[in-house]
Amino acid sequence: MLLGDNNSLNIRDIDSIVIDSQKDDKILEIVLENEKSNPIIQVVPIDQGKKKIANENRRKISPIIDAIITCGNQCMALRGHRDSGCIFKDDTNENDGTFELFSETEQLEIMSSGLTYEVQIKEDFLQFIPIQDMRGECLANTIDVHLKKFKINVNFMRGQEYDGAPAMSGHLNGVQSHLIKKYPTAIYVHCASHFLNLAISDCCSIPVIRSTMGTIGKVYDMFKYPKRSNVLKNILAMEEFGNNHHKLVKMCPTRWILRHESVAVFLELVDPIIVVLEEICGWTDTSVVAEANGILKAIQDPEFLLAINCINTLFCHTILLCRAFQRVNQDMVQALILAEDAYNAILQIRKNADCEFRTIFNKVQKKVQSYNMIISMPRIVSRQVHRNNISLQSVEEYYKIIIFIPLMDTFLTQIKERLLNHKLLLSNFQILLYSNPSVNISDDIRNKIQYLYNFYLQDMVGTELEVISEFKYWFANLKRMDIKPDNAMH
């Protein structure tokens, strides 16, 4: 109660009072009488009081949200004293890891994608679902049940998109196979961005390339400490270097677009990095000096410099695909066109391997000469099985065969296999976007129309002959267009 002895109100230290006038008229009457003699009191209606509290709570939680976002952007975990042990244990005051609750729980993310009335692709995040059973059948049933909870008519499901994990993509017991049994028109599509990541990942499994990427990661780790990073910043601030970037980019293990950037930025900053490492080698801390000396020798090694320049040649093409595949409004036809263009560009580089690699070799040779070093072949041992033992007279030819050609061939093989699967998926739909349509429908086109008609029979309005006639009108309209549509949304 606000009332004291003799129904009196103590108002000495009160700046404002929030009351509910509908519930306690007596309190309101006393407050109003005291207000006439004491102007200190401020009567605030209940809705304004709640609003004031809400604003205050928002002000307090804003820096917490900012801190979480900052930690997320910097790939920093929100941890307490340790990240193990029981959660909500009453007999301890220690702070267990903030995300420990979820650290050992598999979670399934469900998103929906569809077309708006403005013919724009819209993606919506629906839910995170804790998963105990990772079998394909269980995951498929979980997805089905939760989609229905969102009042989504799953009979209109026309596609599934997952990564290439067997539990999701398996044609016998994968999620996609179980859902297709229930909803035959829900075609499974391997995520285009993920299949590109897999292709690049396979390229980076080549021993020389894997070692090079690991060295770049070590360089980033070397400069993540304040004292060392400040030395690097001071060197980069010098006008003689004139770099566009002022810090290294971390090689994120999952976001390949960041790996593209990390390689490009490293190549730009390699000279300042060498200057800083040489300075660190003069410090008194023996462990830091040893680490800096090891990294310095690694990044001045001709094999490393040749490998990273070969990687950059490939990444200059694949980064465009990475960015394009992550667009919300990117459809499968456009994605395949871009991927095929990249394939043809890299295939041309592979055909001109002698000329392309000679450009890289000459560039690295000048760099190595500035370090007072030369490019040479390693010693060949007949019984050596852990490295390339190709007997060649030319140093340029040796490194072209062990670095450049395997890198390009691996990427071309991987991208071709994955592109072929997507092309087969869209082969029947391509009749809608023929560049040179004809009103006279051939037997091949008629067969594809019949296949699509039978496959989407539940969606069709009209008989098969009516649908074929509609195709004829569409081809006639398509022929009159000056600019042919390149995807189904145009």
Helices and strands as residue ranges (DSSP letters): G 5-7, E 17-18, H 25-37, E 43-44, H 46-73, H 100-103, E 106-115, E 121-131, H 136-149, G 154-156, E 159-162, H 166-169, H 175-182, E 187-190, H 192-203, H 207-222, H 226-236, H 256-280, H 286-299, H 302-325, H 332-351, H 353-370, H 395-399, I 400-404, H 405-426, G 429-433, H 443-455, G 457-459, H 464-480
